Amino acid sequence: MIKDAEVRQRRKEARTLIDKILNGTPDGRVKPEVAASLRQQLARYPGEPDRALMEHMREAMRAEGIAFDAQLPEDL
């Protein structure tokens, strides 16, 4: 069983990554459609940035015709 501390840490890391993506990095900003997709997923999954990031990736990969079957540990 997944521990609450592990979920909190994963969510913190996902939020940090999303913030870097949305606010730009030293290398620049992401495409507006990428930012819009991430924001849409964050709105769809409030308080679950890890799930929002995973669903964003699933959507992006599906658009490219690539299978993406990842799941969060608590969904197994």
N, C-alpha and C positions, 0 to 999 in steps of 0.2 A: 504494500500500500504506500502511496506517495505521501510524504510528510508535508505538513503545512509550511514549514520553513523552506522546503525545496520549491514549492509552488510560489511562495513569496519571492524567492531569489530569482526564479525563472522569469516571473513577471517584471521584476525590477530590471533585469538584463534586457528583456524585450522592450520595455519602455525607454530605456537608454538608447537602444539601437534605433527605435522609431523616432525618437527626438533628434538623433543625429541625422537621420534620413530627411526628416521634415524641415530641419533648420539649416541644413547644409553642412558640409565638411570642408576642410581646407581645399579639397579637390573640386568643390562646387556644389550645386544643387541638383536634385533629381528632377526628372521631367514632371510637369504639372499633373499629368494623368496618374503617375505613380503616387504623388502626394495625395491626390484626390481619392484614390483607391484606399490608401492607408487610413485616411481620415474617415472614410465611409465604414471601413471595418472597425475602427475604434468606436464609432458611434453605434455600430451593430452589437459590439461586445464590450460595453462599458465595464471598466474594472478588470478586464482580461486582455491586456495588451499582447500577451503570448498567443492567445487564440486569434486575436485580430491580425497579428503578423503572419501566423500560419495560414489563415484564410486568404489573406492578401497574396501570399506566395502560391497557394492552390489556384487562385483565380488567374494570376499572371502566367503560371505554367500551363494551365488549361488553354489559355489564349494562344500559346505557342505550340499546342498539341502534345504537351509533355505530361505524362501521368505523374500525379503527386498524391501519395496515399499516406502521408504522415498523420499521426494522431498524437494527442497529448496523453501522457501516461494515465491520467485519471479517466480517460475515455476508453481505455482498453478493457 
